[in-house]
Amino acid sequence: MTPKVFFSRAHKRLTATFGQGQVIWIASLLVLALVIATGILVFMNYAAPTTLTMVSGPKGSSFERNAEKYRKILAREGVTLKVIPSEGSGDNLRKLRDPKLRVDVGFVLGGELRATEPGPLVSLGSVSYQPLMIFYRGPRRQLISDFKGLRVDIGEEGSGTHTLGLALLKANSVEPGELTLVSTPDGQEERALRENRVDAIFVMGDSTAQDMMRKLMHDENIRLFNVVQADGYARRINYLNKLELPRGALDFGKDLPPEDTSLVGPTVEIIAREGLHPALSDVLLEAVREVHGGAGLFKKRGEFPNAQEHEFRISADAVRYYASGKSYLYRTFPFGIASVITRIIAVVVPLALLLIPALKLVPAIYRWRIESRIHRWYRALLDLEREAFDPAADPARREDLLRHLDQIEEMASKIVVPAAFGDLFYGLRGHICFVRNTLLAQPAP
């Protein structure tokens, strides 16, 4: 049997059962649904990106190194991550806020937002701590206010280190004029401290490798500042965390540091523009978990990434990810295939929820339409019967009533109904015959 013959027979059977009108109606509804679904699917498929743009940090920074690790992991999933260097956390925030730049996500330190509104930006969660380390020369100092009158390098203006340094000095009521702020070329802080060109340097984990820390702490003239008020800073400045550098963690043989040392530092968050595709959010967070999920000098295994909220609200997609992880489809299929399946489900399920009740209503509505065609003649038949058997009616009008009844029968016989509604049609004709026989049975006037 050829497809043409099959569809022809199917059409005839459906028409015979339900009628030509209902078949056309159902077919039109299905075709319209298919067209809408196809249009939505094409649009969603076109809009779903496979490229993500990330602003990282200065060349050689941990921000850039981590972004490169993400790029390699995402490449395995078929997603291209474009990494754009920047001047640091503050520059990342400016780029994310600039609608003219095509940037999706970036690293931002806690405290960068200050008193401004976050705007159309959301957080995908915190990925690491960024400890602030203060190295200084001379006798042991207990408080940050003890640095008054010294030459201090708090980092380049606009950097996260500079911003946090100013905040800590302000919290200690140290005015800029009460010490000498020295600007040292990037990467030269260690040398400047060794050569006694500065008395103290503020450096963040982003620009401080562990080998630099070891070198400075092996110098008997240089100390790492122990933030004895770390708990207080963490309470007063909500984006700061108290961090512990355990005794001997840098060098067990030489017992460096020689005591448990308290530090403070913000967390690093991945900030995204609102509207980031949920699939990209999930696959990026998977890469973040792979890179940052292990243990480190200042973190425990599994501590990062996390959904701890600071200045930016956590996106709904990130909240879902932290609660249940990647969806089944993205765990089971490659990113591209899972993305297509997800978009199909996103289109089909809402349409099904609309079409199933609609399709259930179609037979009822159609039956009402057919019944209304027949019931209108029942109304005419009832009016005629009431007039014919009214005791006050003129018996001479019987012939007129019979002619009217013939007209009703003629009009009713022209009603086209499918086989499924034959009982209603023949019931009407039977009742017309019943009224005619009753009229004819009446005695002639």
C-alpha positions in Angstrom: 0.0 0.0 0.0 1.5 3.3 -1.0 1.5 6.3 1.4 -0.9 8.1 -0.9 -3.5 5.3 -0.8 -3.0 5.0 3.0 -3.7 8.7 3.7 -6.6 8.7 1.3 -8.3 5.8 3.1 -7.6 7.3 6.5 -9.1 10.6 5.4 -12.2 8.9 4.1 -12.7 6.9 7.4 -12.2 10.0 9.5 -14.6 12.0 7.4 -17.2 9.2 7.5 -16.9 9.0 11.3 -16.5 12.6 12.3 -17.5 14.6 9.3 -15.5 16.8 6.9 -15.7 19.9 9.1 -14.3 18.3 12.3 -11.4 16.6 10.4 -10.5 19.9 8.8 -10.7 21.7 12.2 -8.5 19.2 14.0 -6.0 19.1 11.1 -5.8 22.9 11.0 -5.3 23.0 14.8 -2.4 20.4 14.6 -0.8 22.2 11.6 -1.0 25.5 13.4 0.5 24.0 16.6 3.3 22.4 14.5 4.1 25.7 12.8 4.2 27.6 16.1 6.4 24.9 17.7 8.8 24.9 14.7 9.0 28.7 14.8 9.7 28.8 18.5 12.2 25.9 18.2 14.1 27.6 15.4 14.2 30.9 17.4 15.4 29.2 20.5 18.0 27.1 18.6 19.3 30.3 17.0 19.4 32.2 20.3 21.2 29.5 22.3 24.9 30.4 22.3 27.9 28.1 22.3 30.3 31.0 22.9 31.0 32.7 26.2 33.1 35.8 26.8 34.9 36.3 30.1 36.9 39.2 31.4 39.7 37.8 33.6 42.5 39.9 34.9 46.1 41.1 34.3 48.5 39.0 32.3 49.9 36.2 34.6 47.4 36.8 37.3 45.5 33.9 39.0 42.3 35.3 37.4 43.8 34.8 33.9 45.2 31.4 34.8 41.9 30.2 36.1 40.0 31.5 33.1 42.4 29.6 30.8 41.6 26.4 32.8 37.9 27.1 32.3 38.5 27.5 28.6 40.1 24.1 28.2 37.3 22.4 30.2 34.5 24.1 28.3 36.1 23.2 25.0 35.5 19.5 25.9 31.8 20.4 26.0 31.8 22.1 22.7 31.6 25.6 24.2 34.1 28.3 23.2 35.3 30.6 26.0 36.8 33.9 24.9 39.1 35.2 27.6 39.7 39.0 27.6 42.5 40.4 29.8 41.7 43.3 32.1 43.3 45.6 34.7 41.7 43.6 37.5 38.5 43.2 39.4 37.4 46.9 39.2 37.9 46.9 35.5 36.0 43.7 35.1 33.0 45.3 36.9 33.2 48.3 34.6 33.2 46.1 31.5 30.3 44.0 32.7 28.3 47.2 33.3 29.1 48.7 29.9 26.2 47.6 27.5 28.4 48.4 24.5 30.9 45.7 25.3 30.0 42.0 24.5 31.0 40.5 27.9 29.1 37.7 29.6 30.9 37.0 32.8 34.0 38.1 34.8 35.8 37.8 38.1 34.8 40.5 40.7 36.2 40.8 44.2 33.9 41.5 47.2 33.8 45.2 48.0 34.1 46.5 44.4 30.5 47.4 44.3 30.8 49.8 47.3 27.7 52.0 47.6 26.4 51.7 44.0 23.6 49.6 42.7 24.5 46.2 41.1 22.4 47.0 38.0 21.5 44.1 35.6 24.2 41.8 37.1 23.9 38.6 39.1 26.4 36.3 40.8 27.0 32.7 39.9 28.6 32.2 43.3 31.9 32.6 45.1 34.9 30.6 43.7 37.8 31.3 46.1 39.1 33.5 48.8 41.5 36.4 48.0 43.6 36.8 51.1 45.2 40.2 51.8 48.8 39.9 53.0 50.7 42.7 54.6 54.5 42.3 54.7 56.5 44.9 56.6 60.0 45.6 57.9 61.0 46.4 61.4 59.6 45.5 64.8 56.4 43.5 65.3 53.2 45.6 64.8 49.9 44.6 66.2 47.4 47.0 64.6 47.1 48.5 61.2 47.1 51.9 62.9 50.7 51.1 63.8 51.7 51.8 60.2 51.2 55.6 60.7 54.2 57.5 59.5 55.6 54.7 57.4 56.0 54.3 53.6 53.3 52.0 52.5 52.4 50.5 49.1 48.8 49.5 49.0 48.7 48.6 45.3 47.9 50.5 42.1 45.0 52.8 42.2 41.8 51.1 40.9 43.0 47.6 41.9 41.2 45.5 44.5 44.3 45.7 46.8 44.2 49.5 46.7 40.4 49.6 47.4 40.7 47.2 50.3 43.8 48.9 51.7 42.0 52.2 51.8 39.0 50.6 53.5 41.2 49.1 56.2 43.1 52.3 56.8 39.8 54.2 57.1 38.5 51.7 59.5 41.5 52.4 61.7 41.0 56.2 61.4 44.3 56.5 59.5 44.1 59.4 57.1 46.1 59.4 53.8 48.3 62.2 55.1 49.3 60.2 58.2 51.5 57.9 56.1 53.3 58.0 52.8 51.5 56.1 50.0 54.2 54.8 47.6 53.3 53.5 44.2 55.6 50.7 43.1 55.6 49.3 39.6 53.6 46.1 39.3 55.7 43.1 40.2 58.4 45.1 41.9 56.8 45.2 45.4 59.0 42.4 46.8 62.2 44.0 45.6 61.1 47.5 46.9 60.5 46.0 50.3 63.8 44.1 50.4 65.7 47.3 49.3 64.1 49.3 52.0 62.3 51.6 49.5 59.1 51.0 51.3 58.3 49.9 54.8 55.2 47.8 54.1 53.4 46.4 51.1 49.8 45.3 50.8 49.4 42.4 48.3 46.4 40.2 47.4 46.4 36.5 46.6 45.7 37.4 43.0 49.2 38.8 42.5 51.1 36.9 45.2 52.3 33.4 44.4 53.3 31.1 47.3 57.0 31.2 46.3 56.9 35.0 46.8 55.4 34.5 50.2 58.1 32.0 51.1 60.9 34.2 49.9 59.7 37.2 51.9 59.1 35.1 55.0 62.6 33.6 54.8 64.0 37.1 55.1 64.6 37.7 58.8 64.0 41.5 58.4 60.5 41.0 56.9 57.3 39.9 58.7 53.8 38.9 57.7 51.3 41.0 59.6 49.0 38.9 61.8 45.6 40.5 61.7 44.7 39.9 65.3 41.4 41.8 64.8 40.3 39.6 61.9 37.0 38.6 63.5 36.2 42.3 64.1 37.0 43.2 60.5 34.8 40.3 59.2 31.9 41.6 61.3 32.3 45.2 60.4 33.1 44.9 56.7 30.5 42.4 55.4 32.5 41.3 52.3 35.5 40.3 54.3 36.3 36.8 55.7 38.7 35.7 58.4 41.3 33.4 57.0 43.8 31.2 58.8 47.3 30.5 57.7 48.3 27.6 59.9 51.7 27.4 61.5 54.3 25.7 59.2 51.9 25.7 56.2 54.5 27.3 53.9 57.6 25.5 55.2 57.4 22.7 57.7 61.2 22.4 58.0 61.7 26.0 58.9 58.4 26.4 60.7 57.0 29.2 58.4 55.0 30.9 59.5 56.2 30.4 63.1 52.6 30.7 64.5 49.0 30.5 63.3 48.5 33.7 61.4 45.1 35.4 60.9 44.4 37.2 57.6 41.4 38.9 56.1 40.2 38.9 52.5 37.1 39.1 50.2 35.8 36.2 48.1 36.1 36.1 44.4 32.8 35.9 42.6 31.9 35.1 39.1 29.5 37.9 38.0 27.3 37.5 35.0 24.9 39.7 33.1 21.3 38.9 33.5 20.0 36.7 30.7 22.9 34.4 30.6 21.7 31.2 29.1 20.9 28.5 31.8 22.9 25.9 29.9 26.0 28.1 29.8 25.6 28.9 33.5 25.5 25.2 34.3 28.5 24.2 32.1 30.5 27.1 33.4 29.8 26.2 37.0 30.8 22.6 36.3 34.2 23.9 35.1 34.4 26.2 38.2 33.8 23.2 40.4 36.4 21.2 38.7 39.0 24.0 39.1 38.2 25.2 42.6 36.6 22.2 44.3 39.8 20.9 45.7 41.5 21.8 49.0 44.0 24.7 49.2 46.0 26.8 51.6 43.0 28.7 52.7 40.1 26.4 51.8 38.7 23.0 52.5 37.8 20.5 49.8 34.4 21.1 48.4 34.1 24.6 50.0 34.0 26.3 46.6 32.1 27.1 44.5 29.3 28.1 46.8 26.1 30.2 46.7 27.0 32.5 49.5 25.4 35.9 48.7 27.3 39.1 49.2 26.7 42.3 47.2 25.2 40.7 44.2 22.1 38.4 44.3 22.7 34.8 43.2 21.0 34.1 39.9 18.1 31.7 39.8 20.0 29.3 37.6 22.9 29.2 40.0 20.6 28.5 42.9 19.1 25.6 41.0 22.6 24.3 40.1 23.8 24.4 43.7 20.6 22.7 44.9 20.5 19.8 42.4 23.6 20.1 40.1 23.4 19.8 36.4 20.2 18.5 34.9 19.9 14.9 33.8 20.1 15.8 30.2 23.4 17.7 30.6 24.8 14.9 32.8 23.9 12.3 30.2 24.4 13.9 26.8 27.1 16.2 25.3 26.3 19.9 25.7 25.1 20.4 22.1 22.7 17.5 22.1 21.4 18.2 25.6 20.9 21.8 24.6 18.7 20.8 21.6 16.7 18.3 23.6 16.2 20.8 26.4 14.9 23.4 23.9 12.6 20.8 22.3 11.1 20.0 25.7 10.8 23.6 26.6 8.6 24.1 23.5 6.7 20.8 23.4 5.7 20.6 27.1 3.9 24.1 27.2 2.3 23.4 23.9 1.1 20.0 25.1 -0.3 21.5 28.2 -2.3 23.9 26.0 -3.2 21.5 23.2 -4.4 18.5 25.3 -7.2 20.4 27.0 -8.0 22.0 23.7 -8.2 18.7 21.8 -10.4 17.3 24.6 -12.8 20.3 24.0 -12.9 19.8 20.2 -15.3 16.9 20.3 -17.6 18.6 22.8 -17.6 21.8 20.8 -18.2 20.0 17.6 -21.0 18.0 19.1 -22.6 21.2 20.3 -22.4 22.6 16.8 -24.1 19.6 15.2 -26.7 19.4 18.0 -27.5 23.1 17.6 -28.3 22.5 13.9 -30.8 19.9 14.8 -32.2 21.4 18.0 -33.2 24.6 16.1 -35.7 22.5 14.1 -36.9 20.8 17.3 -37.8 24.3 18.6 -39.8 24.9 15.4 -41.4 21.5 15.7 -42.4 22.1 19.3 -43.9 25.5 18.4 -45.9 23.9 15.6 -47.1 21.0 17.9 -48.1 23.4 20.6 -50.2 25.4 18.1 -51.8 22.3 16.6 -53.0 20.8 19.8 -54.0 24.1 21.5 -57.7 23.7 22.4 -58.3 27.2 21.3 -56.7 26.7 17.9 -58.7 26.9 14.7 -59.1 23.4 13.3 -59.2 24.8 9.8 -55.5 25.7 10.0 -54.5 22.0 9.9 -53.6 22.1 6.2 -51.4 25.2 6.9 -49.7 23.4 9.7 -49.1 20.3 7.6 -47.5 22.5 4.9 -45.3 24.2 7.5 -44.4 20.7 8.8 -43.4 19.7 5.3 -41.1 22.8 5.1 -39.5 21.8 8.4 -38.9 18.3 7.1 -37.5 19.6 3.9 -35.0 21.9 5.7 -34.1 19.2 8.2 -33.4 16.7 5.4 -30.7 19.1 4.1 -28.7 18.9 7.3 -25.4 17.2 6.7 -24.2 15.3 9.8 -21.5 12.7 10.2 -22.3 9.1 11.0 -21.5 9.5 14.6 -24.5 11.9 15.0 -27.0 9.8 12.9 -29.1 9.1 16.0 -29.9 12.8 16.5 -30.7 13.2 12.8 -33.0 10.2 12.6 -34.6 11.1 15.9 -35.6 14.5 14.5 -37.1 12.9 11.4 -38.9 10.4 13.5 -40.4 13.1 15.6 -41.5 15.0 12.5 -43.3 11.9 11.3 -44.9 11.5 14.8 -46.3 15.1 14.7 -47.5 14.6 11.1 -49.3 11.3 12.0 -50.9 13.0 15.0 -52.1 15.9 12.9 -53.5 13.5 10.3 -55.3 11.5 12.9 -57.3 14.5 14.0 -60.9 14.5 12.7 -61.4 16.8 9.7 -63.1 20.1 10.5 
